[in-house]
Amino acid sequence: MRQRQRGQELVEYALALPIFLLLIMSILDLGRGVYCYSAIFNSVREGARYGIIHPGDGAGIEAVVRAKAVGLDPAALNVFSLQPDADTIQVTATYTFTAVTPIVSVLVGSNQWVIGSRSTMQIEG
């Protein structure tokens, strides 16, 4: 009788483990996505802060945004800056986030999302 119960526990464990691991991986992916959004949000704000002092330096604004986007793949980061009028500067960045969990693509349709942020500030001077 004891042998049958040990086998039953093993089967229950084998059935529950993949579901538990999938849940843990999904939580980790969600955390990575939130980190990416936070890094992009902060780097765009820092780029706009640089841009209000140096409004004509588009390459410098892009360099600041890329330098402040710590932990993100620079190849997947797109940075745009423009002056909608003479008094403001607008900095936008987008990032292609790729989820690690393979089941996400089955549930959502894709394991890649574009995350972005925009910051608009008044030019000083």
C-alpha positions, 0 to 999 in steps of 0.5 A: 500500500505504501508503494502505491501512495509514493507513486501517486505523489510522484505523478501529482508532482509531475503534473503540477511542476510544469504549471508551476514553472510556467507561472514563475517564468511568466511572472519573471517576464512581466517583471522584465517588461516593467523594468524595460518600460521604467528604463525607457521612461527614465532615459527619455526623460533624461534625454529631454532634460539634455535637450532643453539645454542643447536643443540643436544637438540631436546626436547628443540627445540620442547618446544620452538616451542610449547611455541612460537605458541601462540593461537594454539591448541598444540594437532594439532601441529606437530614439527620435527627437524633434522640436514641434515649435521653438519653445519645446523639445520632444524625445521619443524612444521605442524598444522591442521587448522579447519574452522568454516564456514560449507559451506567451506567444501561444496565449497572446499571439507573439512573444515580442512587444514594442514598449515606448515612452515620450517626454516633452519639455520647455526649452530653457533660455 
